[in-house]
Amino acid sequence: MSKDLPKNIVLVGFMGCGKSTIARKLGTLLGYPVVDVDAEIETKAGMPIARIFETRGEDFFRHLEAAVLQEIGARPGRFIIATGGGVIGRRRNRQLVRQLGYVVWLQVSRDTIIERTRRSRDRPLLETDDPVARIDALLAEREPLYREVADLELDTTGLDAGEIACGILESARYHFTSGM
């Protein structure tokens, strides 16, 4: 483990931006375990996220999300943490995300999001008559909140996972060795 890196690197961003993929790449490069917040929520609830939304609603899901973030923060060690796209919607979750470590906002174009999410049935917030309008509304609502928590804003357009991971590592090292 590198002493010039934060306890954790936390990836935030809209659904379909590559958080899970980049988390795995960072985990491999650093030897840090990867924690996927959505997977932890599914384990805690004993059901997939889509089913949580269907049977218990988004408020219940967000409550579980906050509990999982707190649990991760209490764990010893260093992690790469991939959050869900809406984690920043609640003030408490934004506080928890900031406390977890170095926060990276992964950004992709609206068209890329639409392309990556259009066939997925695992995105309950897009189960609507007009998913593109829903994406636009969510982006408008969430972008200022991502910016609020991010130590680094990274447009990943045209970059592969390795390039993105290396950029994040360089930025995190600079951030922590320069005393920012």
C-alpha positions as CSV (number, residue, x, y, z in Angstrom):
1,M,0.0,0.0,0.0
2,S,1.2,3.4,-0.9
3,K,1.5,5.9,1.9
4,D,1.0,8.8,-0.5
5,L,-2.5,7.8,-1.3
6,P,-5.8,8.4,0.6
7,K,-7.4,5.7,2.7
8,N,-9.9,5.1,0.0
9,I,-10.6,6.1,-3.6
10,V,-14.3,6.7,-4.1
11,L,-15.8,6.7,-7.6
12,V,-19.0,8.7,-8.2
13,G,-20.9,9.5,-11.4
14,F,-24.0,8.8,-13.3
15,M,-25.2,5.3,-14.2
16,G,-23.3,3.9,-17.1
17,C,-20.2,6.1,-16.6
18,G,-17.9,3.1,-15.8
19,K,-17.5,3.2,-12.1
20,S,-17.4,-0.6,-11.6
21,T,-15.0,-1.1,-14.5
22,I,-12.7,1.6,-13.4
23,A,-12.9,0.4,-9.7
24,R,-11.7,-3.1,-10.8
25,K,-8.8,-1.6,-12.8
26,L,-7.8,0.6,-9.9
27,G,-8.1,-2.3,-7.5
28,T,-5.8,-4.4,-9.7
29,L,-3.2,-1.6,-10.0
30,L,-3.1,-0.8,-6.3
31,G,-3.9,-4.2,-4.8
32,Y,-6.8,-2.6,-2.9
33,P,-10.0,-4.6,-2.5
34,V,-12.9,-3.2,-4.5
35,V,-16.2,-2.5,-2.7
36,D,-19.3,-2.1,-4.9
37,V,-21.9,-0.2,-2.8
38,D,-24.8,-1.5,-4.9
39,A,-23.6,-5.1,-4.5
40,E,-23.3,-4.6,-0.8
41,I,-26.9,-3.2,-0.7
42,E,-28.1,-6.2,-2.5
43,T,-26.4,-8.5,-0.1
44,K,-27.8,-6.6,2.9
45,A,-31.3,-6.6,1.5
46,G,-31.2,-10.2,0.2
47,M,-32.5,-9.1,-3.2
48,P,-31.5,-7.2,-6.4
49,I,-31.8,-3.4,-6.5
50,A,-34.6,-3.5,-9.0
51,R,-36.6,-5.6,-6.5
52,I,-35.8,-3.3,-3.6
53,F,-37.2,-0.4,-5.6
54,E,-40.2,-2.4,-6.6
55,T,-41.1,-3.8,-3.2
56,R,-39.7,-1.3,-0.7
57,G,-39.2,1.9,-2.7
58,E,-36.4,4.4,-3.4
59,D,-36.5,5.8,0.2
60,F,-35.8,2.4,1.7
61,F,-33.0,1.9,-0.9
62,R,-31.4,5.2,0.0
63,H,-31.6,4.3,3.7
64,L,-29.7,1.1,3.0
65,E,-27.2,3.0,0.9
66,A,-26.4,5.3,3.9
67,A,-26.0,2.3,6.2
68,V,-23.6,0.6,3.8
69,L,-21.6,3.8,3.4
70,Q,-21.2,4.0,7.2
71,E,-20.2,0.4,7.4
72,I,-17.6,0.8,4.7
73,G,-16.2,3.8,6.5
74,A,-15.7,1.8,9.7
75,R,-13.8,-1.0,8.0
76,P,-10.0,-1.2,8.5
77,G,-7.9,-1.0,5.4
78,R,-7.9,0.8,2.1
79,F,-10.5,0.3,-0.7
80,I,-11.6,1.3,-4.1
81,I,-15.3,2.1,-3.7
82,A,-17.7,2.2,-6.6
83,T,-20.9,4.0,-5.6
84,G,-24.3,4.0,-7.2
85,G,-25.2,6.9,-9.5
86,G,-27.7,8.4,-7.1
87,V,-25.6,8.2,-3.9
88,I,-25.1,11.9,-3.9
89,G,-28.9,12.7,-3.8
90,R,-29.1,12.9,0.0
91,R,-27.0,15.4,2.0
92,R,-26.0,12.7,4.5
93,N,-24.7,10.4,1.8
94,R,-22.7,13.3,0.3
95,Q,-21.1,13.8,3.8
96,L,-20.4,10.1,4.1
97,V,-18.9,9.9,0.6
98,R,-16.6,12.9,1.4
99,Q,-15.5,11.2,4.6
100,L,-14.6,7.9,2.8
101,G,-11.6,9.3,1.0
102,Y,-10.5,10.8,-2.4
103,V,-13.7,11.3,-4.5
104,V,-13.5,11.0,-8.3
105,W,-16.4,12.1,-10.4
106,L,-16.4,10.0,-13.6
107,Q,-18.1,11.9,-16.5
108,V,-19.3,10.7,-19.8
109,S,-21.5,12.3,-22.4
110,R,-25.3,12.1,-22.3
111,D,-25.2,10.1,-25.5
112,T,-22.8,7.6,-24.0
113,I,-25.1,7.2,-21.0
114,I,-28.1,6.6,-23.2
115,E,-26.2,4.0,-25.2
116,R,-24.9,2.2,-22.2
117,T,-28.2,2.1,-20.3
118,R,-30.8,1.6,-23.0
119,R,-31.1,-2.1,-22.9
120,S,-30.5,-2.6,-19.2
121,R,-33.4,-3.8,-17.1
122,D,-31.4,-3.3,-13.9
123,R,-31.9,0.4,-13.8
124,P,-35.2,1.0,-11.9
125,L,-35.0,4.8,-12.3
126,L,-35.1,4.4,-16.1
127,E,-38.2,2.2,-16.1
128,T,-40.4,4.9,-17.6
129,D,-42.1,5.8,-20.8
130,D,-39.3,8.2,-21.7
131,P,-36.0,7.1,-20.3
132,V,-34.1,9.8,-22.2
133,A,-36.1,12.6,-20.6
134,R,-35.5,10.9,-17.2
135,I,-31.7,10.8,-17.9
136,D,-31.8,14.5,-18.8
137,A,-33.7,15.4,-15.6
138,L,-31.4,13.3,-13.4
139,L,-28.3,14.7,-14.9
140,A,-29.5,18.3,-14.4
141,E,-30.4,17.4,-10.7
142,R,-27.2,15.5,-9.9
143,E,-24.4,17.3,-11.7
144,P,-24.1,20.1,-9.1
145,L,-24.1,17.4,-6.3
146,Y,-21.3,15.4,-8.0
147,R,-19.3,18.6,-8.3
148,E,-19.9,19.3,-4.6
149,V,-18.3,16.1,-3.4
150,A,-15.6,15.6,-6.1
151,D,-11.9,16.1,-5.5
152,L,-11.4,15.3,-9.1
153,E,-13.7,15.7,-12.1
154,L,-12.7,13.4,-14.9
155,D,-14.1,13.3,-18.4
156,T,-13.5,9.8,-19.5
157,T,-14.6,10.2,-23.2
158,G,-12.2,8.4,-25.5
159,L,-10.1,7.0,-22.7
160,D,-9.7,3.3,-21.9
161,A,-9.9,1.9,-18.3
162,G,-6.1,1.8,-17.9
163,E,-5.7,5.5,-18.9
164,I,-8.5,6.5,-16.6
165,A,-7.0,4.5,-13.7
166,C,-3.5,5.9,-14.2
167,G,-4.9,9.5,-14.3
168,I,-6.8,9.0,-11.1
169,L,-3.7,7.6,-9.4
170,E,-1.5,10.5,-10.5
171,S,-4.1,13.0,-9.4
172,A,-4.6,11.3,-6.0
173,R,-0.9,11.1,-5.3
174,Y,-0.4,14.8,-6.3
175,H,-3.4,15.8,-4.1
176,F,-2.1,14.1,-1.0
177,T,1.6,14.8,-1.4
178,S,1.1,18.5,-2.2
179,G,-1.1,18.9,0.9
180,M,-4.2,20.0,-1.0
